[in-house]
Amino acid sequence: MLRHTLITLTAAFLVAQTPAPEVAKPATPKVEAQVREDKVMAQVGNRTFRESDFELFLSMALNPQQRMQMEMVQGAKDTYRKQFLDFKVMEIKARKDGMDKGPEYLKKRELMEAQILIQDLMKRDAPALQKKVVVTDADVKAYFEKHTDQFKSPESFDSRHLLISVKGGPNASPTALSDEDAKAKAILAAKALVEGKTWDVVAKEFSDDPGSKEKGGLYENITFGSFAPEYEAAVRKQEIGKVGEPIKTAFGYHVIQVEKIVTASIPAFETIKDQARQKAQTAKQEEVFQAFVDGLKKEIGFTEVGAVVIAEKEVKKLDEPKAKVSKKSGIKK
């Protein structure tokens, strides 16, 4: 959220502004600068709304890029104008019905005012912050070396398999068998593969897995931790390229042939330099924005009451006799 705020606001407020061209002044007579007429757009109830009100609405509703796009699309500004006036009609109706009264409304208004004030604060301070978020090539390399785990390709595997589903299992097929019959069918499928039938043929004939039966049972680039533990244990144990004995999971009986296992690895820096730059830039923006907020806390004064309460509770716990805790090992499912 902090990063999004910084990126959005600095991008909006640092867009280059093109100065208006100077107009040559006539020698005589001296002409005073003309003030642009603020035309009336509509009368809504007893209130008058002018072009300046609409312009303010646009400045708050659209960022500079969106504003430019609106100006380029024929009819887009008229659509926003209608939306603005429709909003005002609804606003006047809500006020007429007394919906601008009461504590809840005041709290909501305070939040909206806070948003406007924060936007104005960022508009003023964003240029100075933007100068601090520049990252150099050395910064990018340092970030990569410190956070290599973020760029590591995980250990994965390719395997062919077929599934004989059992009754009562997750996503069991309509043809699901009893445990005994499913195991016997899996043994027959494995025997057919060992005797030379292709995976394309056997998977279509035997498998209940719709995700792979039409692809010869093939699953590629599967990260370890994605499949059932029993399945992955078999992948690690079986010989590459050989049909294994049927194994059971909650889904039923599987016949597996491991095609390959790819170990986890860290790519060379040059191959992921752009990705590393994006991550380093994001981290820098978060760091700069947090330093900005921390500076404001010191300037204004800040105490997080909730943290103090928690700390006091922790102190009380230290004074209490320690209770025995029973630890249970968890099993990943």
PyMOL commands that set and color helices and strands:
alter all, ss='L'
color gray80, all
select helices_A, chain A and resi 2-13+51-61+64-72+76-96+103-130+137-146+148-150+179-194+199-206+213-215+229-237+269-300+305-319
alter helices_A, ss='H'
color red, helices_A
select strands_A, chain A and resi 40-44+47-50+156-165+218-223+247-249+252-262
alter strands_A, ss='S'
color yellow, strands_A
deselect
rebuild
show_as cartoon
